[in-house]
Amino acid sequence: MPQETIESVARHRVVTAAAVLQQRVDLRAYPHRHLAVAAYAVGGDSITQALAAADQLSHLGWELVNVTPVGSGNTLHAFLRRR
């Protein structure tokens, strides 16, 4: 998987839950108000990853707006808004 930089996250407005949970990207410099967190996992783990990432980001001023499945696979997007 390519490394997620703040520039690539800002350009696509999407970060993976894994990058958030493993602290591979610093979102304090993210320039937009809204952000999607993509969680890719087998079984029910994608919701666990998405919500864990949302919980972690809540400490940086983000609030969860919605969670929705994407496609027919095991992918979820959690949509967050900066408070």
DRENVOVEX-893895 format. One line per field, with one value per atom (N, C-alpha, C): residue number from 1; residue in three letters; x, y, z. Coordinates in Angstrom, 1 decimal, padded with zeros to 4 digits. Atoms other than C-alpha are relative to their C-alpha. Layout:
REM residues N
n: c(NUM;...)
res: c(ALA;...)
c1: c(X;...)
c2: c(Y;...)
c3: c(Z;...)
***
This chain:
REM residues 83
n: c(1;1;1;2;2;2;3;3;3;4;4;4;5;5;5;6;6;6;7;7;7;8;8;8;9;9;9;10;10;10;11;11;11;12;12;12;13;13;13;14;14;14;15;15;15;16;16;16;17;17;17;18;18;18;19;19;19;20;20;20;21;21;21;22;22;22;23;23;23;24;24;24;25;25;25;26;26;26;27;27;27;28;28;28;29;29;29;30;30;30;31;31;31;32;32;32;33;33;33;34;34;34;35;35;35;36;36;36;37;37;37;38;38;38;39;39;39;40;40;40;41;41;41;42;42;42;43;43;43;44;44;44;45;45;45;46;46;46;47;47;47;48;48;48;49;49;49;50;50;50;51;51;51;52;52;52;53;53;53;54;54;54;55;55;55;56;56;56;57;57;57;58;58;58;59;59;59;60;60;60;61;61;61;62;62;62;63;63;63;64;64;64;65;65;65;66;66;66;67;67;67;68;68;68;69;69;69;70;70;70;71;71;71;72;72;72;73;73;73;74;74;74;75;75;75;76;76;76;77;77;77;78;78;78;79;79;79;80;80;80;81;81;81;82;82;82;83;83;83)
res: c(MET;MET;MET;PRO;PRO;PRO;GLN;GLN;GLN;GLU;GLU;GLU;THR;THR;THR;ILE;ILE;ILE;GLU;GLU;GLU;SER;SER;SER;VAL;VAL;VAL;ALA;ALA;ALA;ARG;ARG;ARG;HIS;HIS;HIS;ARG;ARG;ARG;VAL;VAL;VAL;VAL;VAL;VAL;THR;THR;THR;ALA;ALA;ALA;ALA;ALA;ALA;ALA;ALA;ALA;VAL;VAL;VAL;LEU;LEU;LEU;GLN;GLN;GLN;GLN;GLN;GLN;ARG;ARG;ARG;VAL;VAL;VAL;ASP;ASP;ASP;LEU;LEU;LEU;ARG;ARG;ARG;ALA;ALA;ALA;TYR;TYR;TYR;PRO;PRO;PRO;HIS;HIS;HIS;ARG;ARG;ARG;HIS;HIS;HIS;LEU;LEU;LEU;ALA;ALA;ALA;VAL;VAL;VAL;ALA;ALA;ALA;ALA;ALA;ALA;TYR;TYR;TYR;ALA;ALA;ALA;VAL;VAL;VAL;GLY;GLY;GLY;GLY;GLY;GLY;ASP;ASP;ASP;SER;SER;SER;ILE;ILE;ILE;THR;THR;THR;GLN;GLN;GLN;ALA;ALA;ALA;LEU;LEU;LEU;ALA;ALA;ALA;ALA;ALA;ALA;ALA;ALA;ALA;ASP;ASP;ASP;GLN;GLN;GLN;LEU;LEU;LEU;SER;SER;SER;HIS;HIS;HIS;LEU;LEU;LEU;GLY;GLY;GLY;TRP;TRP;TRP;GLU;GLU;GLU;LEU;LEU;LEU;VAL;VAL;VAL;ASN;ASN;ASN;VAL;VAL;VAL;THR;THR;THR;PRO;PRO;PRO;VAL;VAL;VAL;GLY;GLY;GLY;SER;SER;SER;GLY;GLY;GLY;ASN;ASN;ASN;THR;THR;THR;LEU;LEU;LEU;HIS;HIS;HIS;ALA;ALA;ALA;PHE;PHE;PHE;LEU;LEU;LEU;ARG;ARG;ARG;ARG;ARG;ARG;ARG;ARG;ARG)
c1: c(000.8;000.0;000.9;-000.8;001.4;-000.1;000.0;002.3;-001.0;000.9;-000.4;000.7;-000.6;000.9;-001.2;001.1;-001.1;-000.4;000.3;-000.9;-000.9;000.9;-002.5;-001.3;001.3;-005.1;-000.8;000.7;-006.0;-000.5;000.5;-006.2;-001.2;001.1;-008.5;-001.1;000.9;-010.1;-000.4;000.2;-009.8;001.3;-001.2;-007.5;-000.5;000.4;-007.5;000.0;000.1;-008.5;001.3;-001.3;-005.2;001.0;-000.9;-003.2;-000.3;000.4;-005.1;000.4;-000.2;-004.9;001.5;-001.4;-001.2;000.8;-000.6;-000.5;001.1;-000.9;001.1;-000.2;000.2;-000.4;-000.5;000.3;-000.7;-001.1;001.1;-004.1;-000.2;000.1;-003.5;000.2;-000.2;-002.4;-001.0;001.0;-005.4;-000.8;000.6;-006.9;-001.5;001.4;-010.5;-000.8;000.9;-013.5;-000.5;000.5;-014.7;001.0;-000.9;-012.9;-000.7;000.5;-013.7;001.1;-001.0;-012.0;-000.5;000.3;-011.9;000.5;-000.4;-011.9;-000.2;000.0;-011.0;000.3;-000.3;-011.4;-001.0;000.8;-012.9;-001.0;001.0;-016.1;-000.5;000.5;-017.3;001.1;-001.1;-013.8;000.0;-000.1;-014.3;-000.8;000.7;-016.9;000.8;-000.8;-014.6;001.2;-001.1;-011.7;-000.5;000.6;-013.9;-000.3;000.3;-015.2;001.2;-001.2;-011.9;000.8;-000.6;-010.4;-000.7;000.8;-013.3;000.2;-000.3;-012.7;001.3;-001.4;-009.0;000.0;000.0;-009.7;-000.9;000.8;-012.3;000.8;-000.9;-009.4;000.7;-000.6;-008.2;-001.1;001.0;-011.5;-001.0;000.9;-013.3;-001.2;001.2;-016.9;-000.5;000.5;-018.4;-001.4;001.3;-021.3;-000.8;000.7;-022.1;001.0;-000.8;-020.8;-000.9;000.7;-021.8;000.8;-000.8;-020.8;000.2;-000.3;-019.1;000.2;-000.1;-019.5;-000.7;000.6;-020.4;001.0;-001.0;-017.2;000.0;-000.1;-016.0;000.6;-000.6;-015.3;-001.1;000.9;-016.9;000.7;-000.5;-016.5;-000.6;000.5;-016.8;000.2;-000.1;-017.5;000.1;-000.2;-016.2;000.0;000.0;-016.5;000.9;-000.8;-014.0;-000.9;000.8;-015.7;000.5)
c2: c(-001.2;000.0;001.2;-001.2;003.4;000.8;-000.8;005.7;001.1;-001.1;008.1;001.3;-001.3;011.7;001.0;-001.0;014.7;000.6;-000.6;016.0;-001.0;000.9;012.8;-000.1;000.0;012.7;001.2;-001.3;016.4;000.0;000.0;015.8;-000.8;001.0;012.8;000.1;-000.2;013.8;-001.4;001.3;010.1;-000.5;000.6;008.4;-001.4;001.4;004.7;000.0;000.2;003.6;-000.5;000.5;001.7;001.1;-001.1;004.9;000.8;-000.7;006.6;-000.8;000.8;003.7;-000.3;000.3;003.1;001.3;-001.3;006.9;000.3;-000.1;006.9;001.4;-001.3;010.3;001.0;-001.0;013.5;000.9;-000.7;015.0;001.4;-001.4;018.2;001.0;-001.0;019.9;-000.2;000.2;018.6;001.3;-001.3;021.7;000.1;000.0;020.7;-000.3;000.2;020.5;-001.4;001.3;017.1;-001.0;001.0;013.8;-001.3;001.4;010.2;-000.9;001.0;007.3;-001.3;001.2;004.2;-001.2;001.2;000.9;-001.2;001.2;-002.3;-001.2;001.1;-005.5;-001.1;001.2;-009.0;-000.1;000.2;-009.7;001.3;-001.2;-007.2;000.9;-000.9;-005.8;001.3;-001.4;-002.9;001.0;-001.0;-001.3;000.2;-000.2;-001.9;001.0;-000.9;-000.2;001.4;-001.3;002.7;000.7;-000.6;003.4;000.3;-000.2;003.0;001.2;-001.1;005.5;001.3;-001.2;007.9;000.4;-000.3;007.6;000.7;-000.6;008.3;001.5;-001.4;011.4;000.9;-000.9;012.7;000.8;-000.7;013.7;001.1;-001.0;015.9;001.0;-000.9;017.7;-000.4;000.5;015.5;-000.7;000.7;014.2;-000.8;001.0;011.2;000.5;-000.4;012.2;-001.2;001.1;008.9;-001.1;001.2;005.4;-000.7;000.7;003.7;-001.0;001.0;000.6;000.6;-000.4;001.1;-001.2;001.2;-001.3;-001.2;001.2;-004.9;-000.8;000.7;-005.8;000.3;-000.3;-005.3;001.3;-001.4;-001.6;000.9;-001.0;001.1;001.3;-001.3;004.8;000.7;-000.8;006.8;001.5;-001.4;010.5;000.8;-000.8;013.0;001.5;-001.4;016.7;000.6;-000.7;019.0;000.9;-000.9;020.7;001.4)
c3: c(000.0;000.0;000.0;000.0;-000.9;001.3;-001.2;002.0;-000.1;000.0;002.9;000.6;-000.4;003.1;000.3;-000.2;004.3;-001.3;001.3;000.7;-000.7;000.7;-000.7;000.6;-000.7;002.0;-000.3;000.3;001.4;-001.4;001.4;-002.3;-000.3;000.2;-002.1;001.1;-001.1;001.2;000.6;-000.5;002.2;000.7;-000.7;004.7;000.4;-000.4;005.6;001.5;-001.5;009.1;000.5;-000.4;009.2;000.2;-000.1;008.7;001.3;-001.2;011.5;001.2;-001.2;013.9;000.3;-000.1;013.2;000.1;-000.1;013.4;-001.1;001.2;009.9;-000.7;000.6;009.0;001.1;-001.0;011.0;-000.6;000.6;010.3;000.6;-000.5;012.3;-001.1;001.1;009.1;-001.2;001.0;007.1;-000.2;000.2;005.4;-000.1;000.3;004.9;001.3;-001.2;007.3;000.0;000.1;006.1;-000.4;000.2;005.9;-000.1;000.0;004.9;000.5;-000.5;006.7;-000.6;000.6;004.6;000.8;-000.8;006.5;-000.9;000.8;004.6;000.9;-000.8;006.5;-000.3;000.2;006.4;001.2;-001.1;008.3;000.6;-000.7;010.9;000.4;-000.4;011.4;-000.6;000.6;009.0;000.8;-000.9;011.3;001.3;-001.1;014.2;-000.3;000.4;012.4;-000.2;000.3;011.2;001.2;-001.2;014.6;000.9;-000.8;016.3;-000.5;000.6;013.9;000.3;-000.3;014.5;001.5;-001.5;018.3;000.1;-000.2;017.9;-000.6;000.5;015.7;000.8;-000.8;018.1;001.0;-000.8;020.3;-000.7;000.8;017.5;-000.5;000.3;017.2;-001.2;001.1;014.6;000.7;-000.4;015.0;-001.1;001.0;013.3;-000.5;000.6;010.9;-000.4;000.6;009.2;-000.3;000.4;008.4;-001.1;001.1;005.1;-000.7;000.8;003.2;-001.4;001.3;-000.1;-000.9;000.9;-003.0;000.6;-000.5;-002.4;000.9;-000.7;-000.5;001.5;-001.4;003.0;000.3;-000.2;002.8;000.6;-000.6;004.9;000.0;-000.2;004.9;001.2;-001.1;008.0;-000.3;000.4;007.3;001.3;-001.1;009.8;-000.3;000.2;010.3;001.2;-001.1;012.2;000.7;-000.8;015.1;000.0)
***
